[in-house]
Amino acid sequence: MTHHPLLDAIEVPATEPYLRTVGEVFRAFREQDSGCVSYGVRLANGERWFVKEATTAAARRSLDRAWTFHRAVRHPAVVPQLHRFAVRSGGPAVVMPWCPGEVLHHPALHRHGGRAHPDHPLARFRAQPVAPVLRAVDRLLDAHLAVDAAGFVAVDLYDGAFLYDFDAGDLRLIDLDEYRPGPFTLEADRLPGSRRFMAPEEWRRGSRIDGRTTVHALGRAIRLLLDAGDEERAWRGTAEQLAVVDRAVRPDPAERFTEVGELAAAWRRSVR
């Protein structure tokens, strides 16, 4: 059996030097606020892989959490973590398939005009006809039906987790490292995440984080993906669809849909 330099690796001295001995590092993602550094690697046989390494203690905890999540959740839209190996200089590192597409938002792009710039991936996504956007939303919901069924709650879901292939019209989800088994009680002052997507309970120590929190995150995602701009003044869907979103993002969790399945069913009825 042929040894695979990534999927069979157990421990390496340092990630990037090792990757350069087994293939070409054609992309490096160093400007991350997660404490991770990631690489796109092309092996000699043409295979392309994505390798993500934790460089801080917090990032190590996050990757450990993600490893547990990916053992429990499988869905075509969720880019899987297939293998991990130890790194003597830091680590661990995880190996994922390289998927084509562009991340719809990255904080580093703020200095280039942000989401409103016509060349920004999210602006280009919003410039599409409504039909492919609706397909992307349906794929997002379908993936979270699998997340919910596995007993996990969405944490730190935002447009930086959306990898979109403009040629294929395909949405995938990446960097779901903060997703956690739920429900749980928030024991910190806040959860990690983007203010634009977070529910009020994610800011209150002692609050319950559960499927209704996931519903809120998905509602915010739909609202932002199906708007023509970044100021939420140009809704492109129907009034019925907006009513579904409005219920999903109500400040009081008790007034939202009770679970992801209820939200997905209501949304799909509104689309039909």
RARADA-V520811 format. One line per field, one symbol per residue. psi: psi as a letter, one per 40 degrees, with the letter a starting at -180 (. if undefined). A space follows every 10 residues. Layout:
psi = ???
//
This chain:
psi = hhhhedeehd iididdddde deahgeihgd gheeeihiih hhideeihih hhhheidddd ddddddddde ddhhidehhi hdiiiihdeb aiiihiihhi ahhdihdeed efeadehdeh ddddddeiid dddddddddd dddeddddde fihhhfhiee ehhhhddefh hihiffeehi hiiihheidi iiihddeiid eeehheihha dddddddddd dddddfieae efefheaidd ddddddddei dhdeeiidid dddddddddd d.
//
